[in-house]
Structure formats: C-alpha cells, structure tokens
Amino acid sequence: MEVDKVVHLPRLSRVAVCGGTHGNELSGVYLVKELLKAKNVMKEDNDDEERPASVLMVLSNPWAMQQCRRYVNTDLNRCFTHAALSGPVSKKDPYEMIRSKELNALLGPKGSPEAVDLVCDLHNTTSNMGLCLIAYSDCDWICLHIFRYLQRQMPDIPMRYIHLDVSSKESYSLDSVGKHGFAMEIGPQPHGVVRSNIYTTMKHGVQHVLDWVRFYNSGTVFEGGFVDVYTTVKNMDYPRDSETGNITAAIHPQLQVQSEMYLHFFIY
Ligand SMILES: [Zn+2]
C-alpha cells in the first residue's frame, strides 16, 4: 500500500509487561518470572548497555498466583476504573482493590502524563482462539501497528485484534492504566497449566512487541495498511434452570474448540 501521510507520535519511553493479573493464567506468570530473571542477569553483565525504553516486568496479583486462582476476593482486572482507584484505602478492602491502587501508583496514575506509555497485559484462555490483542480502541495506531507487526512476524499463529467496545462505560482493566495498552490473550490453555506451545507463542509475541517498540523509538517509519478488527456482536449465556439458575447444558462436541467457527466463550 502507498504511504501518503506520515504521522509522528511521541516515543514510548516506558513499557510495562504484566503477568498474573489472573493468578491461574500461567503463561504470563512464568514468562514474566523468566524475563525478570533474564533482566537481572543482563543488568549484571551489561550495566552500560543502551536501553531505548525502560521495560517494567510486573507480577500483578501475587496472592492469587500463590493460590493458583483467578483472584482472591474480586477480579483484579475489573478494578481499574477511576472511581475504584480514587476511593480511600482501607485495610478492610478486598485484596484486589488494594492491589489495583498499588499498580496504579506504579504504572499510572491512569489518565495522567506520568502513566507508562504502553501496557502489555498477558492472559490465557481455555478457548481455541490463537493470539488475540484485546484493546479498548479500534483506532489506537500504536496498538494496531504492533498487531500488524506480530501478524507478519508470526504468520503461522492465528491472530485477531479484538475491540473491547465498552461504549459509554469506562475502561476497567489493567491495560487501561497506560497511555496505550492491550491484553495479549492466548489459548487454548487450561487454567493452572502451562502448555509449552502456548507459552512459546506468548514469549515470541512479547519479544516482537518489544522489538517493535525499539524500532519505533529509533525512528522507523511503518507503512500504513488495514487491520481486521473484531468486536462483540452479542453475549450468549448457557441455558439455565429457571429456578436454580444452574447451567443445564454443555458445548456440543462438534462446536467445542472450533476456533474458525467462533471466537467463543472467552473471559479476559
Ligand atoms: Zn485473564
């Protein structure tokens, strides 16, 4: 495609890679631990190495990770609204409400000039949906260009860009604390388990994101183009017992893990 316009955007000086926002989604947990280890080794070996962007590795919900649970008291990835972040701190608050304020102090404050430039929050899903970038914006050029770069670098991995359209409601997840941000959701992987292929895909995905940031910060011009963006059409609940509310059906075997038919049944 012909490039007819070049847009200059500010450099991305501070990038955060977060894992364990959901404590039982283990690819991100193990990857951030590995990157932290590698970073310490690098620090010792290459103290004066030039670092174009500072990369923060964050284990978001250590208590849930320890218990291998999605969360302890409440879903951390729903705690990043302005109202939740600006409320008074009390020791009686749910653990994740306290933790979200700590993360907002570390990576934000959300919506402020001090916030990190980019948050990449790592998640797994049991759904067979390949690698998805999930973002609140369908026109964030940083996120869209990163996605295109990943598509080119990892042509064998099914990849989709999902616009999480909250319309008039406010963004609520950890990636919304950065100036730009997305969740990288990869599946299928059962919760509480690491599958080597899913882990490796995430590792390569994060490496390519950081490579892209380096190219971007060094002034590379990226050609324009098109990205297919998926969004929610409707939510479908399971059939339920009208009295108890209990789920009364399971996914049909011919539909289970059929990623080409559905981007189905994922909770990020
Ligand atoms: Zn998750």
Boltz pocket constraint, residues with backbone or C-beta under 6 A from the ligand:
constraints:
  - pocket:
      binder: B
      contacts: [[A, 21], [A, 22], [A, 25], [A, 122], [A, 123], [A, 124], [A, 267], [A, 268]]
      max_distance: 6.0
